[in-house]
């Protein structure tokens, strides 16, 4: 898809300028595939869906620049044709997801712990602030910057600082080799083994541990994906399988499973009851098994732990996460919307102060997705 000949998002600027003057909240959406993430927001819809297209793509330079409303699926298809990809594996919660939504949500898939986050691959951005000004930050190359890299602060901002108009992203070649190993290990032993492997030069790209508690005799399994040079992957497969009693899966079976993990289509991510919330606990990779009375799904070499629990468990879950220097988020609320429970855990006073100053600078009227990141 090529960008249209219109070079200025005047229709978006006009809507923002009018809303700012009236102090009318705006609910910023792209494909609206992540409406569940964050607190509900009031206001008129500001859609970037019609502001789409590839501005430039230089495969030899590993850089692509696209407009915010460009469908993520189309960009990934274009990259695949050149043997390239977004290595952080952005989740696709539906076919209509956009690149702008990908950056604003800041979510990453199974490879996050090894490949990096969305923020790590943002080179530059153009966005419209709450005054209706079109601002440009960063560029199309990796370089040192003086001061704060504003283009990267847009990643994970949940659309609260401004409306992304255009973004430049670094891409990488698809790995030459890939393999998935599966090990019959309990959570404690799986985490210990991942910690040992983590200190060694192994091409570990992703991992997940799961036990399906819906089955009485369900096994506890650790899956580890390797990516890299052919020789490195083959050597690691032989060594790791020998050390921990693993077996190698066929890629034709493993790849769809990793895609399902990325997009939360595995059986674990089906709510056990409408009242349950899907919680995400972000903790250090070296955190021990958390003694919680809920089945868990563990990713990112131990750093991301998912579980289903009611809103009444909020204090328990957040205390458990805080005890290991982590935090707990209501990723998907139950049918009642998790009343009275903040979606995100409270930040430190220092971070709250920085966030308040950013909001005051970029959205002084407070019109963009008010309350979304609470």
C-alpha positions in Angstrom: 0.0 0.0 0.0 1.3 3.4 -0.9 0.5 6.6 0.9 -2.0 8.9 -0.7 -0.9 12.1 -2.3 -2.3 14.1 0.6 0.7 14.9 2.8 -0.9 16.7 5.7 -3.4 15.1 8.1 -5.5 18.3 8.2 -8.7 16.4 9.0 -7.2 15.0 12.2 -5.7 18.4 13.1 -9.0 20.2 12.6 -10.9 17.7 14.9 -8.2 18.0 17.6 -8.2 21.8 17.4 -11.9 22.0 17.8 -11.9 19.5 20.6 -9.2 21.4 22.4 -11.0 24.7 22.2 -14.2 23.1 23.6 -12.2 20.8 26.1 -14.1 17.9 24.5 -12.5 14.5 25.2 -11.4 12.4 22.2 -11.2 8.6 22.1 -8.4 7.9 19.8 -8.7 4.6 17.8 -7.1 2.9 14.9 -8.5 -0.5 14.2 -10.1 -0.6 17.7 -8.7 -4.1 18.3 -7.4 -3.2 21.8 -10.4 -1.4 23.2 -10.3 -3.8 26.2 -6.8 -2.6 27.2 -6.8 0.2 29.8 -9.8 1.9 31.4 -12.8 2.9 29.3 -12.6 6.5 28.0 -15.3 9.0 27.2 -15.5 11.4 24.2 -16.0 11.5 20.5 -14.1 9.0 18.4 -11.0 10.2 16.5 -10.1 7.5 14.0 -6.8 7.3 12.2 -8.0 4.4 10.0 -8.2 6.5 6.9 -4.7 7.9 7.4 -2.8 5.0 6.0 -0.1 4.0 3.6 3.6 3.2 3.3 5.6 6.4 3.2 8.9 4.7 2.5 10.5 1.4 2.8 14.2 0.7 2.4 14.9 -3.1 2.9 18.6 -2.6 2.6 18.5 0.0 5.3 16.2 -2.0 7.5 13.8 0.9 8.0 10.1 1.4 7.2 8.0 4.5 7.6 4.3 4.2 7.6 1.2 6.3 8.5 -0.5 5.4 11.7 -3.7 4.0 10.2 -1.8 1.5 8.1 -3.0 -2.1 8.8 -0.4 -4.1 10.7 -1.2 -7.2 8.6 -0.4 -5.4 5.4 2.9 -4.1 6.7 3.9 -7.5 8.0 3.1 -9.1 4.7 5.3 -6.5 2.9 8.2 -7.2 5.3 7.8 -10.9 4.9 8.2 -10.6 1.1 11.6 -9.1 1.8 12.5 -11.7 4.4 12.1 -9.1 7.2 9.9 -8.7 10.3 9.1 -6.8 13.5 11.2 -9.0 15.8 9.2 -8.0 18.9 6.2 -9.8 17.5 3.4 -7.4 18.1 0.1 -9.1 19.1 -2.7 -9.1 16.6 -6.0 -9.1 18.5 -7.9 -9.0 15.2 -7.4 -8.4 11.5 -7.9 -4.6 11.7 -5.0 -3.7 14.0 -2.9 -0.7 12.9 0.7 0.3 13.2 -0.3 3.4 15.2 -2.2 1.2 17.6 0.8 -1.2 17.8 3.1 1.7 18.9 0.6 3.4 21.2 -0.2 0.2 23.1 3.4 -0.8 23.3 2.6 -4.5 23.5 5.0 -7.2 22.3 4.8 -11.0 21.8 6.8 -14.1 22.9 10.2 -12.8 21.6 10.0 -9.6 23.8 12.6 -10.8 26.4 15.3 -11.5 23.8 14.4 -9.2 20.9 13.4 -6.0 22.8 10.2 -4.0 23.0 8.3 -1.8 20.6 10.0 1.2 22.0 13.4 -0.2 21.1 12.5 -0.2 17.4 11.0 3.3 17.1 13.4 5.5 15.2 11.2 8.6 14.7 7.6 9.8 14.7 5.3 12.6 13.7 2.4 13.2 15.9 -0.3 15.9 16.6 -0.3 17.3 20.1 -3.3 18.7 22.1 -2.8 22.1 20.5 -3.3 20.8 17.0 0.4 21.1 16.2 2.1 18.5 14.0 5.5 17.7 15.6 8.4 15.7 14.3 10.9 13.8 16.5 13.7 11.4 15.8 14.5 10.3 12.3 15.2 7.1 10.3 18.5 6.0 11.7 19.7 4.7 15.1 21.8 7.4 16.7 22.5 9.0 20.0 20.2 11.9 20.9 20.6 14.9 23.2 17.8 15.1 25.7 14.7 12.9 25.9 13.8 10.9 22.8 10.2 12.0 22.5 9.4 9.6 19.6 10.0 6.6 21.9 7.9 7.9 24.7 4.9 7.6 22.4 5.3 3.8 22.6 3.0 2.5 25.3 1.5 6.0 25.9 -2.0 4.6 25.2 -2.8 7.6 23.0 -2.7 10.0 26.0 0.1 12.3 24.7 -1.0 12.8 21.1 -2.2 11.3 17.9 0.5 9.5 16.0 0.5 10.5 12.4 3.6 8.7 11.1 6.2 6.4 12.5 9.6 5.1 11.4 10.6 1.7 12.6 13.7 -0.5 12.5 13.1 -4.0 11.1 15.3 -7.1 11.1 15.9 -10.1 8.8 13.9 -13.2 9.6 16.2 -15.7 11.4 17.9 -18.3 9.2 16.9 -21.2 11.5 14.2 -21.9 14.1 13.4 -24.8 16.4 11.1 -25.4 19.3 11.9 -27.8 22.2 9.4 -29.0 24.8 10.4 -30.2 28.3 8.2 -31.9 30.9 9.1 -29.6 33.8 7.2 -28.1 36.7 7.2 -24.3 37.0 10.0 -24.1 39.6 12.3 -26.4 37.6 11.4 -24.6 34.4 12.3 -21.2 35.8 15.6 -22.6 37.3 16.5 -24.1 33.9 15.7 -20.9 32.1 17.9 -19.0 34.5 20.8 -21.4 33.9 20.4 -21.2 30.1 20.0 -17.4 30.3 23.6 -17.0 31.4 24.9 -19.0 28.5 25.5 -18.1 24.8 22.4 -19.9 23.5 20.0 -18.5 20.8 16.9 -18.6 23.0 14.3 -16.4 21.4 11.1 -17.2 23.4 9.7 -19.4 26.1 6.4 -20.3 27.7 5.4 -22.6 30.6 1.9 -23.8 31.1 -0.2 -26.4 33.0 -3.8 -26.8 31.8 -5.6 -27.1 35.1 -8.9 -28.0 33.3 -7.5 -31.5 32.9 -6.9 -33.7 35.9 -3.8 -35.3 34.6 -2.5 -32.4 32.5 1.3 -32.2 32.1 3.4 -29.2 33.1 5.3 -28.2 30.0 8.1 -25.7 29.2 8.4 -24.7 25.5 11.5 -23.0 24.3 12.0 -21.5 20.9 15.5 -21.0 19.4 16.3 -18.7 16.5 19.6 -17.8 14.8 22.3 -19.2 12.6 21.7 -22.8 11.5 24.8 -24.2 13.3 24.0 -22.3 16.5 20.4 -23.5 16.6 21.3 -27.2 15.9 24.0 -27.2 18.5 21.8 -25.6 21.1 18.9 -28.1 20.4 21.2 -31.1 21.0 22.7 -29.7 24.2 19.5 -28.4 25.8 17.5 -31.5 25.0 20.2 -33.6 26.6 20.5 -31.4 29.7 16.8 -31.2 30.5 15.2 -34.2 28.8 13.5 -32.2 26.0 12.2 -33.2 22.6 12.1 -31.3 19.4 8.8 -30.3 17.9 8.0 -30.1 14.2 8.0 -26.5 13.0 4.8 -27.0 11.1 3.1 -27.7 14.5 5.1 -25.3 16.6 4.8 -22.1 14.5 0.9 -21.9 14.6 1.2 -22.5 18.4 3.6 -19.6 18.8 1.3 -17.4 16.7 -1.6 -18.4 18.9 0.5 -17.5 22.0 1.3 -14.1 20.5 -2.4 -13.4 19.8 -3.8 -15.0 23.0 -5.7 -17.6 21.1 -4.4 -20.5 23.2 -6.9 -22.4 25.4 -5.5 -20.7 28.5 -6.6 -17.3 27.4 -10.3 -18.3 27.3 -12.0 -16.9 30.4 -13.0 -19.6 32.9 -16.0 -17.5 33.8 -17.4 -14.1 32.7 -16.6 -12.6 36.0 -12.8 -13.4 35.8 -10.2 -10.8 34.8 -7.0 -11.7 32.9 -4.1 -10.3 35.0 -0.6 -9.7 33.7 2.1 -9.8 36.3 5.4 -8.2 35.1 8.3 -9.3 37.3 12.0 -9.8 37.1 13.0 -12.9 35.2 14.7 -14.2 38.3 11.6 -13.9 40.4 10.6 -17.2 42.1 7.3 -19.1 41.6 4.6 -16.9 43.0 2.5 -18.7 45.6 -0.9 -17.7 44.3 -4.0 -19.9 44.1 -4.5 -19.4 40.4 -3.2 -21.3 37.3 -0.5 -19.4 35.6 1.0 -19.1 32.1 4.6 -17.9 32.1 6.4 -16.1 29.3 9.5 -14.0 28.6 11.8 -16.4 30.5 9.9 -15.8 33.7 9.3 -12.1 33.4 5.6 -12.2 32.3 3.0 -14.3 34.2 -0.6 -14.5 33.2 -3.5 -15.7 35.4 -7.3 -15.4 35.6 -8.6 -14.1 38.9 -11.5 -12.0 40.2 -11.3 -8.3 40.9 -11.4 -9.1 44.6 -7.9 -10.6 44.3 -6.4 -7.2 43.3 -4.7 -6.5 46.6 -3.3 -10.0 46.8 -1.9 -10.1 43.3 -0.4 -6.6 43.5 1.2 -7.4 46.9 2.7 -10.5 45.4 4.1 -8.7 42.4 5.4 -5.8 44.5 7.2 -8.2 46.8 9.4 -9.3 43.9 9.8 -5.7 42.5 7.1 -6.2 39.9 3.6 -5.0 39.2 0.2 -6.4 38.2 -2.2 -5.1 35.5 -5.8 -5.9 34.7 -5.2 -6.8 31.1 -8.8 -7.8 30.3 -11.6 -6.9 32.7 -14.5 -9.3 33.4 -18.1 -8.6 32.3 -18.6 -6.0 35.1 -15.6 -3.9 33.9 -13.6 -4.3 37.2 -15.3 -1.5 39.0 -13.2 0.3 41.6 -10.0 -1.5 40.6 -7.4 0.5 38.7 -6.3 -1.3 35.5 -2.7 -0.3 36.1 -0.8 -0.5 39.4 0.1 2.9 41.0 3.5 4.3 39.9 6.1 5.8 42.2 5.8 9.5 43.0 8.7 10.3 40.7 7.2 8.6 37.7 3.8 10.2 38.4 5.5 13.6 38.4 7.2 12.9 35.0 3.9 11.7 33.5 2.0 14.7 34.7 4.6 17.1 33.2 4.5 15.2 29.9 0.7 15.4 29.8 0.8 19.1 30.6 3.3 19.8 27.8 1.6 17.7 25.1 -2.1 17.7 26.0 -2.7 20.7 28.3 -6.5 20.5 27.7 -6.6 16.8 28.7 -8.5 15.7 25.6 -6.7 12.5 24.5 -8.0 9.3 26.0 -8.5 10.7 29.5 -8.2 8.1 32.2 -7.1 5.4 29.8 -3.8 4.7 31.5 -5.2 4.5 35.0 
